[in-house]
C-alpha cells in the first residue's frame, strides 16, 4: 500500500515538473516562442535563457523577459541550467546547431524546416539518437483545431477513397521582408516559398494524403529580388492513386490572402481556410454523423498571428511528452518526410521533369553554396 502511494506521488511530481527552455536564435520567429515561454502561457514550462550571435537581439529578449542572455550557445549551456533547447536560427544552420547541442544531453525543439538537405536531417536524427535525447520538429499547424478535426475524420475513414488534396499559400512578403537579413531568400540558409513559408502546408498535405510517388513542379521569382522562388506550382501523385496540388506564393499583393488545405474523397469533402489553416470552410460527408452540424461553429478558431494557433498547443505537447512519456507527433523521422518531398520538388524545378520520390533527390540547389 505504501509503495502504491509513493508511486502515485512520484507520478504527480513528474506531471508537475517545470521544464526550463533555452532559446538559440532571437530573430522574428523567436518572438512567438519567447512570448509563450517568457509569459508563462505554457503550463510547467519556463524560459531560462536566450542566445543570439547578434548581441542586441539577445539582449532585447533577455531583458524583456528577465532571463540571462548570451552570444555563445556553449556558454549558455555551461552557465544556465535547462531541460530543452529550442533552435530558432536560420534554416541552413539548424543541423550544425542541433548536432552540437545534442552533446549536452538536452532535448531539442527545432523550427521548420528541420534542415535544408536530407544529409543534414539524417545527421541531426543520428546525433539526437546517439545522445539519447528527443528531437521535436515544429509543425504547429498540425495542432490547429480544424486540422485536428480533419485528421480525425480521415482516420475514421469518412472520406473513403482519397481523390484530390490541395494546399494554397497566398501570402505577401515584400522586398522589405527579405532585406531584413542577408540570409533571407538564399539557397544556402533559407530556400524560397516552398522551403520556408509553405513547408507547414506541404507537411499537412502529405500527412493527410499519404506517401508521395512523384512530383512535377515549376517556379518563378516574380516580384522580389532574391536567389530563390517566390512563386511555385506543384502537381503530386500519391502512392494510393490520389492526386495533389501545391500552390505557393509570397507575391500576393497588397496583403496575405490565405493558407488553406482541401481534401476530397469519394464520400466527403473538407476545406480549411483562413490565412493560417485556421478556419473550417467546408465540412460535407455523404453519411452525416452526430455533431456534423456543429463543426463549422465549434472548430473554427482565429489564431493570434501569422504563425498560427498551434504554437501554444505544440509546446504543451512537448511538455507532455517529456513529463508524461506521451508519444510525440513529429520527431526527426516524421519531420524528415516533408523535407524529402520539398527536395524532390526542387529537383523537379531544376530538371524540368517529374521526379520519383522512390529515389533520393540529388539535383537541388537548396542548402547549397
C-alpha positions in Angstrom: 0.0 0.0 0.0 2.8 2.4 0.9 4.6 1.6 -2.3 1.5 2.4 -4.3 1.2 5.8 -2.5 4.9 6.5 -3.3 4.4 5.6 -6.9 1.3 7.9 -7.1 3.2 10.8 -5.5 6.1 10.2 -8.0 3.7 10.4 -10.9 2.2 13.6 -9.5 5.6 15.2 -9.1 6.5 14.1 -12.6 3.4 15.7 -14.1 4.0 19.0 -12.3 7.8 19.2 -13.1 8.6 22.6 -14.5 10.8 22.4 -17.6 13.4 25.0 -18.4 13.6 26.1 -22.0 16.6 27.9 -23.6 16.3 29.6 -27.0 19.1 29.7 -29.6 18.3 32.4 -32.1 16.4 35.6 -31.3 15.0 36.6 -34.7 11.5 37.0 -35.9 10.1 33.6 -35.0 11.7 33.8 -31.6 9.1 36.4 -30.6 6.4 33.8 -30.7 8.3 31.2 -28.7 9.6 33.7 -26.1 6.2 35.2 -25.6 4.7 31.9 -24.8 7.5 30.7 -22.5 8.5 34.0 -21.0 5.0 35.0 -20.2 4.3 31.5 -18.7 1.5 30.7 -21.0 2.6 27.1 -21.2 1.9 25.0 -18.0 5.0 23.5 -16.4 7.4 25.4 -18.8 9.6 28.5 -18.2 12.0 30.5 -20.3 15.5 30.0 -18.8 17.9 31.8 -21.2 18.2 33.2 -24.7 21.1 33.4 -27.1 22.0 35.0 -30.4 25.3 35.9 -32.1 23.9 39.4 -32.6 24.2 40.9 -29.1 21.4 43.4 -29.5 18.9 40.7 -30.4 19.8 38.5 -27.4 19.9 41.5 -25.0 16.5 42.7 -26.1 14.8 39.4 -25.5 16.7 38.6 -22.3 15.8 41.9 -20.8 12.2 41.8 -21.9 11.7 38.5 -20.0 14.2 38.9 -17.3 16.4 36.0 -18.2 20.2 35.7 -18.9 21.2 36.4 -22.5 24.3 35.1 -24.3 26.0 35.5 -27.7 27.6 32.0 -27.4 25.3 29.0 -27.1 28.0 26.9 -25.5 28.5 29.5 -22.8 24.7 29.5 -22.2 24.6 25.7 -21.9 27.5 25.8 -19.4 26.1 28.6 -17.2 22.3 28.3 -17.3 20.6 25.0 -16.4 18.0 23.9 -19.0 15.9 20.9 -19.9 15.1 21.7 -23.5 16.8 23.9 -26.1 14.7 25.5 -28.9 16.8 26.1 -32.1 15.3 29.1 -33.9 18.2 30.1 -36.1 18.4 30.3 -39.9 17.2 27.0 -41.5 20.6 26.4 -43.1 22.2 26.4 -39.6 19.8 24.1 -37.9 21.9 21.0 -38.5 25.1 22.4 -37.1 23.4 23.8 -34.0 21.3 20.7 -33.3 24.2 18.3 -33.6 26.4 20.4 -31.3 23.7 20.9 -28.7 22.7 17.3 -28.6 26.0 16.6 -26.9 24.8 18.4 -23.8 22.1 15.7 -23.3 19.1 18.1 -23.5 16.0 17.5 -25.6 15.8 19.7 -28.6 13.0 21.6 -30.4 13.9 22.8 -33.9 11.8 25.2 -36.1 10.7 24.3 -39.6 12.2 23.2 -41.9 14.3 20.9 -39.7 17.1 21.3 -42.3 17.7 22.1 -46.0 19.3 18.9 -47.0 18.5 15.3 -46.3 22.1 14.6 -45.3 21.8 17.3 -42.6 18.4 15.9 -41.4 20.0 12.5 -41.1 22.9 13.9 -39.1 20.5 15.6 -36.7 18.5 12.4 -36.2 21.7 10.4 -35.6 23.1 13.0 -33.2 20.0 13.1 -31.0 19.6 9.3 -31.1 23.2 8.8 -30.0 22.8 11.3 -27.2 19.6 9.8 -26.0 17.6 13.0 -26.4 14.3 13.7 -28.2 14.2 15.8 -31.3 11.0 17.8 -31.8 10.3 19.4 -35.2 7.9 22.3 -35.0 4.8 21.6 -37.1 2.4 23.7 -35.1 -0.4 23.7 -37.8 -1.0 20.1 -37.0 -2.4 21.3 -33.7 -4.8 23.8 -35.2 -8.3 22.8 -34.0 -9.8 22.5 -37.6 -6.8 20.4 -38.7 -7.2 18.1 -35.7 -10.9 17.6 -36.7 -9.9 16.9 -40.3 -7.4 14.3 -39.2 -9.9 12.6 -37.0 -12.3 12.3 -40.0 -9.6 10.9 -42.1 -8.5 8.3 -39.6 -12.2 7.3 -39.2 -12.4 6.5 -42.9 -15.0 9.1 -43.6 -13.5 10.2 -46.9 -13.5 6.7 -48.5 -11.1 6.6 -51.4 -9.0 9.8 -51.5 -9.2 11.7 -54.8 -7.5 15.1 -54.5 -5.6 17.1 -52.0 -4.8 20.8 -52.4 -2.8 23.3 -50.4 -2.7 27.0 -51.2 -0.3 29.5 -49.6 -1.0 33.0 -50.9 0.9 35.4 -48.7 2.5 38.8 -49.0 6.2 39.2 -48.4 7.6 42.4 -50.0 11.2 43.3 -50.6 11.5 44.9 -47.2 10.9 41.5 -45.6 13.8 39.9 -47.4 16.0 42.9 -46.8 15.8 42.5 -43.0 18.5 39.8 -43.1 21.0 38.8 -45.7 20.2 35.1 -45.3 16.5 35.5 -46.4 15.7 34.1 -49.8 19.1 32.5 -50.2 19.7 28.9 -51.3 22.3 28.3 -48.5 20.3 29.3 -45.5 16.7 29.8 -46.3 15.2 28.5 -49.6 12.2 30.1 -51.2 8.4 30.0 -50.5 8.4 26.2 -50.8 11.1 25.5 -48.1 10.1 28.4 -45.9 6.5 29.7 -45.8 4.8 26.7 -47.4 6.7 23.9 -45.6 3.9 23.6 -43.0 1.3 23.2 -45.7 3.4 20.6 -47.6 3.7 18.7 -44.4 -0.1 18.8 -43.9 -0.8 17.7 -47.4 1.5 14.6 -47.1 0.2 13.9 -43.5 -3.4 13.8 -44.8 -2.9 12.2 -48.2 -0.2 9.7 -47.6 3.2 8.8 -49.2 4.2 10.5 -52.4 5.0 8.7 -55.6 6.2 11.6 -57.7 6.1 15.3 -58.3 6.3 17.8 -61.1 7.0 21.5 -60.3 7.5 24.9 -61.8 8.6 28.1 -60.1 9.3 31.8 -60.7 10.8 34.7 -58.9 8.1 37.2 -59.7 8.1 40.3 -57.6 11.2 40.4 -55.4 15.0 40.3 -55.8 16.1 37.0 -54.1 18.0 33.9 -55.2 15.1 31.6 -54.7 11.5 31.4 -55.8 8.6 33.5 -54.5 6.0 31.5 -56.5 5.6 27.9 -57.3 3.0 25.3 -58.5 3.4 21.6 -57.9 1.4 18.6 -59.0 1.7 15.5 -56.8 1.0 11.8 -57.4 0.4 9.8 -54.2 1.0 6.1 -53.9 -2.6 5.5 -53.1 -3.6 6.8 -56.5 -4.8 10.2 -55.4 -3.5 13.5 -56.9 -2.4 16.7 -55.2 -1.7 20.3 -56.0 0.6 22.7 -54.1 0.2 26.4 -54.9 2.6 28.6 -53.0 3.5 32.3 -53.4 4.7 35.2 -51.3 3.7 37.5 -54.2 0.1 38.1 -53.1 -0.4 41.9 -53.0 -1.2 44.0 -51.1 -1.6 41.6 -48.1 -1.9 38.0 -47.1 -4.8 36.1 -48.7 -4.9 32.6 -47.5 -3.2 29.5 -46.2 -5.5 26.5 -46.8 -6.0 22.8 -47.4 -8.7 20.9 -49.2 -9.2 17.1 -49.0 -11.6 15.5 -51.5 -12.7 11.8 -51.3 -15.4 9.6 -52.7 -17.6 10.2 -49.6 -16.6 13.6 -48.3 -15.0 17.0 -48.8 -13.3 19.2 -46.2 -11.8 22.6 -46.8 -9.9 24.6 -44.1 -9.0 28.2 -45.0 -8.1 31.4 -43.2 -4.6 32.8 -43.6 -3.0 30.1 -41.4 -5.1 26.9 -42.0 -7.3 28.0 -39.1 -10.9 28.3 -40.3 -13.2 25.5 -41.2 -14.8 26.4 -44.6 -16.4 23.2 -45.8 -17.4 20.0 -43.9 -19.5 17.8 -46.1 -19.9 14.0 -46.0 -22.4 11.7 -47.8 -23.1 9.9 -44.5 -23.8 12.6 -41.8 -22.9 11.8 -38.3 -24.0 13.4 -34.9 -22.1 16.6 -34.4 -21.5 17.4 -38.1 -24.0 20.3 -37.9 -21.9 22.0 -35.2 -18.5 21.6 -36.8 -18.5 24.9 -38.6 -19.1 26.7 -35.4 -17.0 24.7 -32.9 -13.9 24.0 -34.9 -13.0 27.4 -36.5 -10.5 29.4 -34.4 -8.7 32.6 -35.4 -5.0 32.4 -34.5 -3.4 35.3 -32.8 -0.8 35.9 -35.5 0.6 34.7 -38.8 2.4 31.7 -37.2 -1.0 30.2 -36.4 -2.9 28.9 -33.5 -0.8 25.9 -32.8 2.4 27.1 -31.1 0.8 27.1 -27.7 -0.7 23.6 -28.2 2.6 22.5 -29.7 4.6 23.5 -26.6 2.0 21.9 -24.3 2.5 18.7 -26.4 6.3 18.9 -25.9 6.0 19.3 -22.1 3.5 16.4 -22.0 5.9 14.2 -24.0 8.8 14.9 -21.6 6.9 14.8 -18.3 4.4 12.1 -19.0 6.0 9.9 -21.8 3.4 10.8 -24.4 4.2 9.7 -27.9 5.5 12.7 -29.9 3.6 13.7 -33.0 6.6 15.0 -35.1 10.0 13.6 -34.3 13.1 13.8 -36.6 12.0 10.9 -38.8 8.5 12.4 -39.2 9.8 15.9 -39.8 12.2 14.5 -42.5 9.3 13.3 -44.6 8.2 16.7 -45.8 11.8 17.7 -46.3 12.2 14.8 -48.7 9.2 15.9 -50.6 10.4 19.5 -50.8 13.8 18.3 -52.0 12.0 16.3 -54.7 10.1 19.4 -55.7 13.2 21.4 -56.1 14.8 18.7 -58.2 11.8 18.8 -60.5 12.2 22.5 -60.8 15.8 22.1 -61.7 15.4 19.2 -64.2 12.0 20.3 -65.6 10.7 16.7 -65.3 8.7 14.6 -62.9 10.7 13.3 -60.1 10.1 10.0 -58.3 10.2 10.1 -54.5 11.3 6.4 -54.6 14.8 7.6 -55.3 16.8 10.1 -53.3 16.6 13.6 -54.8 20.1 14.9 -55.7 19.8 17.8 -58.2 18.7 20.6 -55.9 20.3 23.9 -55.0 18.6 24.0 -51.6 21.2 24.1 -48.9 24.0 24.6 -51.3 26.5 27.4 -51.7 
